[in-house]
Amino acid sequence: MSQAFIPYGRQWIDEDDERAVLAAMRSDFLTQGPATEGFEKDLATYTGAQFAVAVSNATAGLHLTMAALELGVGEGITTPNTFVATANAMAYVGLTPVFADIDAASLNLSPAAVRAALTDRTRVIIPVHFAGRPADMSAFGEMAAQTGVRIVEDAAHAIGSASDGSRVGDCRHSQATVFSFHPVKTMTTGEGGAVTTNDPELHERLLMLRSHGITRAPARLSEQPGRWWYEQQMLGFNYRMTEIQAALGSSQLKKLEGFIDRRRAIIDRYQDAFADLAWLQRPQDGGANRISFHLYVAQIDFARIGRTREQTMDALATQGVGSQVHYIPVPRQPWYRETYGPAPDLPAADRYYERGLSLPLFPAMTDDEVERVIAAVRGLA
């Protein structure tokens, strides 16, 4: 019998999660009920932020945040090493995305490159905590203090990560932080995401924009002819999370530290197993920081092992091991080239892209599956 295929990522759902979802399905609310509010409170407590707003997905969270900040005409700076949603959120609100290069060691947005790209048209910087490794938020916070530019953290990969005693999502150096709870992330709500913030006015705008720009709050209404009354006070969206998703989120959040510990154990085994491979560059370790690794990204010298990346992925697949590329640099995408012109010179991001390959990493992996991945990788050369 052939062994099961090991994907690069997969959710962990247990009986506690199933009971939480079933309870939500049997409740009086399937949307806009107490489970969503409870999940938001749980998430705010976990991250250390004052507020959390649950949304339908992280892309919605990024869009809502860009809209709620009312950034006006100008530019936003982000990393090319991200999923397209990060930059798309800028384009949604009329900002021109500008891509600054990454730091070759951390693979995160380089503060020095961002500083060089800053102009009087810069309205926002969106650092991405790539693979779960916290970006240098103190450096970006300092830029914000000096220039007035807004900072929004894309933490789609980084729920549970911490740096310098600051947990990602506490918004110590930013206006807001956006999380993803897609099934391949460290915890899941199916689809889903959230925005955390410490700004009460931003929080209120996020809540309204999430639900069509409508309010029923008596203190905000211009008139109150009766109990049926509501007012659309801004042009909003329908980006709500369901009660079913929120119930799953609260259940998953209780297990998050265990998920992180298991991922860390797998990472440690990979790091030891690949230490002697001259053709494979391992990801930088977290040092004193607690990193909630979403991805294990190896950088492989494909020429040295005599295979293209496609051939390498095929060779792994024949051994039942999945792999993926995170990410094609955003400015290389056709829509970005056609809309904003040729991709800029981004040597560190381009070099990483030519070598990067994500290997399986998820808490449900068995020790045997981890060893199968190691054997398949070591067998490449």
KAFENMO-V699901 format. One record per pair of residues at least 24 apart in sequence whose C-alpha atoms are under 10 Angstrom apart, sorted by the first residue. I is the first residue (numbers start at 1). J is the second residue. Records with the same first field share a line. If there is no record, write none. Layout:
I = J + J
This chain:
2 = 319 + 320
3 = 319 + 320 + 369 + 372
4 = 319 + 320 + 321 + 369
5 = 317 + 318 + 319 + 320 + 321 + 322 + 369
6 = 317 + 319 + 320 + 321 + 322 + 323 + 359 + 360 + 361 + 362 + 365 + 369 + 370 + 372 + 373
7 = 184 + 317 + 320 + 321 + 322 + 323 + 324 + 359 + 360 + 361 + 362 + 365
8 = 184 + 295 + 296 + 321 + 322 + 323 + 324 + 358 + 359 + 360 + 361 + 362
9 = 183 + 184 + 185 + 186 + 294 + 295 + 322 + 323 + 324 + 358 + 359 + 360 + 361 + 362 + 363 + 364 + 365
10 = 182 + 183 + 184 + 185 + 186 + 187 + 188 + 360 + 361 + 362 + 363 + 364 + 365
11 = 181 + 182 + 183 + 184 + 185 + 186 + 187 + 188 + 189 + 190 + 362 + 363 + 364
12 = 183 + 184 + 186 + 187 + 188 + 252 + 255 + 259 + 362 + 363 + 364 + 365
13 = 183 + 187 + 188 + 248 + 251 + 252 + 364
14 = 251 + 252
16 = 248 + 251 + 252 + 255
17 = 189 + 247 + 248 + 249 + 250 + 251 + 252 + 255
18 = 247 + 248 + 251
19 = 247 + 248 + 251
20 = 244 + 245 + 246 + 247 + 248 + 249 + 250 + 251 + 252
21 = 243 + 244 + 245 + 246 + 247 + 248 + 249 + 251
22 = 244 + 247 + 248
23 = 243 + 244 + 247
24 = 242 + 243 + 244 + 245 + 246 + 247 + 248
25 = 243 + 244 + 247
26 = 244
27 = 243 + 244
29 = 242 + 243 + 244
30 = 241 + 242 + 243 + 244 + 245 + 246
31 = 240 + 241 + 242 + 243 + 244 + 245 + 246
32 = 211 + 240 + 241 + 242 + 243 + 246
33 = 242 + 243 + 244 + 246
34 = 243 + 246 + 247
35 = 241 + 242 + 243 + 244 + 245 + 246 + 247 + 248 + 249 + 250
36 = 240 + 241 + 242 + 243 + 244 + 245 + 246 + 247 + 249 + 250
37 = 243 + 246 + 247
38 = 243 + 246 + 247 + 249 + 250
39 = 194 + 243 + 245 + 246 + 247 + 248 + 249 + 250 + 251 + 253
40 = 194 + 195 + 196 + 246 + 249 + 250
41 = 250
42 = 249 + 250 + 253 + 254
43 = 159 + 169 + 194 + 195 + 196 + 249 + 250 + 253
44 = 169 + 170 + 194 + 195 + 196 + 197 + 198
45 = 170
46 = 159 + 160 + 167 + 168 + 169 + 170 + 253 + 254
47 = 159 + 160 + 161 + 162 + 166 + 167 + 168 + 169 + 170 + 171 + 196
48 = 166 + 167 + 168 + 169 + 170 + 171 + 172 + 196 + 197 + 198
49 = 167 + 168 + 169 + 170 + 171 + 172 + 176 + 177 + 195 + 196 + 197 + 198 + 199
50 = 170 + 171 + 196 + 197 + 198 + 199 + 200 + 203
51 = 170 + 176 + 195 + 196 + 197 + 198 + 199 + 200 + 202 + 203 + 204
52 = 169 + 176 + 177 + 178 + 194 + 195 + 196 + 197 + 198 + 203 + 206 + 207
53 = 178 + 193 + 194 + 195 + 196 + 197 + 203 + 204 + 206 + 207 + 210 + 240 + 241
54 = 178 + 179 + 192 + 193 + 194 + 195 + 196 + 206 + 207 + 210 + 239 + 240 + 241 + 242 + 245 + 246 + 249
55 = 178 + 179 + 180 + 181 + 191 + 192 + 193 + 194 + 195 + 206 + 207 + 210 + 211 + 238 + 239 + 240 + 241 + 242 + 245 + 246
56 = 180 + 181 + 189 + 190 + 191 + 192 + 193 + 194 + 210 + 238 + 239 + 240 + 241 + 242 + 245
57 = 156 + 178 + 179 + 180 + 181 + 182 + 189 + 190 + 191 + 192 + 193 + 194 + 195 + 239 + 240 + 241
58 = 85 + 86 + 154 + 155 + 156 + 178 + 179 + 180 + 181 + 182 + 191 + 192 + 193 + 194 + 195 + 239
59 = 83 + 84 + 85 + 86 + 87 + 88 + 89 + 154 + 156 + 178 + 179 + 180 + 192 + 193 + 194 + 239
60 = 85 + 89 + 178 + 180 + 192 + 193 + 194 + 195 + 210 + 237 + 238 + 239 + 240
61 = 89 + 154 + 176 + 177 + 178 + 179 + 180 + 192 + 193 + 194 + 195 + 196 + 206 + 210 + 239 + 240
62 = 86 + 87 + 88 + 89 + 90 + 92 + 126 + 152 + 153 + 154 + 176 + 177 + 178 + 179 + 193 + 194 + 195
63 = 87 + 88 + 89 + 90 + 91 + 92 + 93 + 178 + 209 + 210 + 237 + 239
64 = 89 + 92 + 93 + 178 + 195 + 205 + 206 + 207 + 208 + 209 + 210 + 236 + 237 + 239
65 = 89 + 90 + 152 + 175 + 176 + 177 + 178 + 195 + 196 + 197 + 202 + 203 + 205 + 206 + 209 + 210
66 = 90 + 91 + 92 + 93 + 94 + 95 + 124 + 150 + 152 + 176 + 206
67 = 92 + 93 + 94 + 205 + 206 + 209 + 235 + 236
68 = 93 + 201 + 202 + 203 + 204 + 205 + 206 + 207 + 208 + 209 + 210 + 236
69 = 123 + 124 + 150 + 152 + 175 + 176 + 201 + 202 + 205 + 206
70 = 123
71 = 95 + 122 + 123 + 124 + 149 + 150
72 = 121 + 123
73 = 121 + 122 + 123
74 = 119 + 120 + 121 + 122 + 123 + 124
75 = 118 + 119 + 120 + 121 + 122 + 123 + 124 + 125
76 = 117 + 118 + 121 + 122 + 123 + 124 + 125 + 126 + 149 + 150 + 151
77 = 109 + 113 + 114 + 115 + 117 + 118 + 122 + 123 + 124 + 125 + 126 + 127 + 151
78 = 102 + 108 + 109 + 110 + 114 + 124 + 125 + 126 + 127 + 128 + 152 + 154
79 = 107 + 108 + 109 + 110 + 113 + 114 + 125 + 126 + 127 + 128 + 130 + 329 + 330 + 331 + 346 + 349
80 = 108 + 109 + 128 + 327 + 328 + 329 + 330 + 331 + 332 + 343 + 344 + 346 + 349 + 350 + 353
81 = 107 + 108 + 109 + 128 + 130 + 326 + 327 + 328 + 329 + 330 + 331 + 348 + 349 + 350 + 352 + 353
82 = 108 + 109 + 127 + 128 + 129 + 130 + 131 + 154 + 156 + 326 + 327 + 328 + 329 + 330
83 = 128 + 156 + 326 + 327 + 328 + 329 + 330
84 = 327 + 328 + 329 + 330 + 331 + 333 + 336
85 = 154 + 330
86 = 126 + 127 + 128 + 153 + 154 + 156 + 330
87 = 126 + 330 + 331 + 336
88 = 330 + 336
90 = 124 + 125 + 126
95 = 121 + 122 + 123 + 124
96 = 121 + 122 + 123 + 339 + 340
97 = 122 + 124 + 125 + 331 + 336 + 340
98 = 122 + 125 + 331 + 340 + 344
99 = 329 + 330 + 331 + 343 + 344 + 345 + 346
100 = 344 + 345 + 346 + 349
101 = 344 + 345 + 346 + 347 + 348 + 349 + 350
102 = 346 + 347 + 348 + 349 + 350 + 352
103 = 135 + 348 + 349 + 352
104 = 347 + 348 + 349 + 351 + 352
105 = 283 + 284 + 348 + 352
106 = 130 + 131 + 133 + 134 + 135 + 136 + 283 + 284 + 285 + 286
107 = 131 + 133 + 135 + 283 + 284 + 348 + 349 + 352
108 = 132 + 133 + 134 + 135 + 136 + 349
109 = 135 + 136 + 140 + 349
110 = 135 + 136 + 139 + 140 + 348
111 = 135 + 136 + 137 + 138 + 139 + 140 + 143
112 = 139 + 140
113 = 346
114 = 140 + 143
115 = 139 + 140 + 143
118 = 143 + 147 + 149
119 = 147
120 = 147 + 149
121 = 149
122 = 147 + 148 + 149 + 150
123 = 147 + 148 + 149 + 150 + 151
124 = 148 + 149 + 150 + 151 + 152
125 = 149 + 150 + 151 + 152 + 153 + 174
126 = 150 + 151 + 152 + 153 + 154 + 155 + 174 + 176 + 177
127 = 151 + 152 + 153 + 154 + 155 + 174 + 177
128 = 152 + 153 + 154 + 155 + 156 + 157 + 158 + 177 + 178
129 = 153 + 154 + 155 + 156 + 157 + 158 + 159 + 161 + 168 + 294
130 = 154 + 155 + 156 + 157 + 158 + 293 + 294 + 295 + 326
131 = 155 + 156 + 157 + 158 + 185 + 283 + 291 + 292 + 293 + 294 + 295 + 296 + 297 + 326 + 358
132 = 156 + 157 + 158 + 159 + 160 + 161 + 162 + 168 + 185 + 186 + 286 + 290 + 291 + 292 + 293 + 294 + 295 + 296
133 = 157 + 158 + 161 + 162 + 163 + 168 + 284 + 285 + 286 + 289 + 290 + 291 + 292 + 293 + 294 + 295
134 = 158 + 161 + 162 + 163 + 164 + 166 + 167 + 168 + 286 + 289 + 290 + 291 + 292
135 = 163 + 168
136 = 163 + 173
137 = 163 + 166 + 168 + 171 + 172 + 173 + 174
138 = 163 + 164 + 172 + 173 + 174
139 = 173
140 = 173 + 174
141 = 171 + 172 + 173 + 174 + 175
142 = 173
144 = 173 + 174
145 = 173
150 = 174 + 175 + 176
151 = 175 + 176 + 177
152 = 176 + 177 + 178 + 195 + 197
153 = 177 + 178 + 179 + 195 + 196
154 = 178 + 179 + 180 + 195
155 = 179 + 180 + 194 + 195
156 = 180 + 181 + 182 + 185 + 186 + 193 + 194 + 294
157 = 181 + 182 + 184 + 185 + 186 + 187 + 292 + 293 + 294 + 295
158 = 185 + 186 + 291 + 292 + 293 + 294
159 = 185 + 186 + 187 + 253 + 256 + 260 + 291 + 292 + 293 + 294
160 = 186 + 187 + 253 + 256 + 257 + 259 + 260 + 290 + 291 + 292 + 293
161 = 260 + 286 + 289 + 290 + 291 + 292 + 293 + 294
162 = 286 + 288 + 289 + 290 + 291 + 292
163 = 286 + 287 + 288 + 289 + 290 + 291
164 = 288 + 289 + 290
165 = 288 + 289 + 290
166 = 289 + 290
167 = 289 + 290 + 291
168 = 196 + 291 + 292
169 = 194 + 195 + 196 + 197 + 198
170 = 196 + 197 + 198
171 = 196 + 197 + 198 + 199
172 = 197 + 198
174 = 198
175 = 199 + 202
176 = 202 + 203
181 = 245 + 249 + 252
184 = 294 + 295 + 361 + 362
185 = 293 + 294 + 295 + 362
186 = 252 + 253 + 256 + 257 + 259 + 260 + 263 + 292 + 293 + 294 + 295 + 361 + 362 + 363
187 = 248 + 249 + 250 + 251 + 252 + 253 + 254 + 255 + 256 + 257 + 259 + 260 + 294 + 363
188 = 245 + 246 + 248 + 249 + 250 + 251 + 252 + 253 + 256
189 = 241 + 242 + 244 + 245 + 246 + 247 + 248 + 249 + 250 + 251 + 252 + 253
190 = 244 + 245 + 246 + 248 + 249
191 = 241 + 242 + 245
192 = 239 + 240 + 241 + 242 + 245 + 246 + 249
193 = 239 + 240 + 241 + 245 + 246 + 249
194 = 241
205 = 234 + 236
206 = 236
207 = 236 + 239 + 240
208 = 232 + 233 + 234 + 235 + 236 + 237 + 238
209 = 233 + 234 + 235 + 236 + 237 + 238 + 239 + 240
210 = 236 + 237 + 238 + 239 + 240 + 241
211 = 235 + 236 + 237 + 238 + 239 + 240
212 = 236 + 237 + 238 + 239 + 240
213 = 237 + 238
256 = 292
257 = 292
258 = 363
259 = 292 + 293 + 362 + 363 + 364
260 = 290 + 291 + 292 + 293 + 294 + 362 + 363
261 = 290 + 291 + 292 + 293 + 363
262 = 292 + 361 + 362 + 363 + 364 + 365
263 = 291 + 292 + 293 + 294 + 295 + 296 + 361 + 362 + 363 + 364 + 365
264 = 290 + 291 + 292 + 293 + 294 + 361 + 362 + 363
265 = 363 + 367
266 = 296 + 360 + 361 + 362 + 363 + 365 + 366 + 367 + 370 + 371
267 = 293 + 295 + 296 + 361 + 370
269 = 367 + 370 + 371 + 374
270 = 296 + 298 + 359 + 361 + 370 + 371 + 373 + 374
271 = 296 + 298
273 = 371 + 374 + 375 + 377 + 378
274 = 298 + 374 + 377 + 378
276 = 378
277 = 377 + 378 + 381
278 = 304
279 = 303 + 304 + 305 + 381
280 = 304 + 305 + 355 + 356 + 377 + 378
281 = 355 + 356
293 = 361 + 362
294 = 361 + 362
295 = 324 + 326 + 357 + 358 + 359 + 360 + 361 + 362
296 = 356 + 357 + 358 + 359 + 360 + 361 + 362
297 = 323 + 324 + 325 + 326 + 355 + 356 + 357 + 358 + 359 + 360 + 361
298 = 352 + 355 + 356 + 357 + 358 + 359
299 = 351 + 352 + 353 + 354 + 355 + 356 + 357 + 358
300 = 352 + 354 + 355 + 356 + 357
301 = 354 + 355 + 356
302 = 354 + 355 + 356 + 380 + 381
303 = 355
304 = 381
305 = 380 + 381
306 = 380 + 381
307 = 380 + 381
308 = 355
309 = 354 + 355 + 356 + 357
311 = 380
312 = 357 + 377 + 380
313 = 357 + 359 + 377 + 380
315 = 376 + 377 + 379 + 380
316 = 359 + 373 + 375 + 376 + 377 + 379 + 380
317 = 376
318 = 376
319 = 372 + 373 + 375 + 376 + 377 + 379
320 = 369 + 372 + 373 + 376
321 = 359 + 360 + 369 + 370 + 372 + 373 + 374 + 376 + 377
322 = 358 + 359 + 360 + 373
323 = 357 + 358 + 359 + 360 + 361
324 = 356 + 357 + 358 + 359 + 360
325 = 353 + 354 + 355 + 356 + 357 + 358 + 359
326 = 352 + 353 + 356 + 357 + 358
327 = 352 + 353 + 356 + 357 + 358
328 = 352 + 353 + 354 + 356
329 = 353
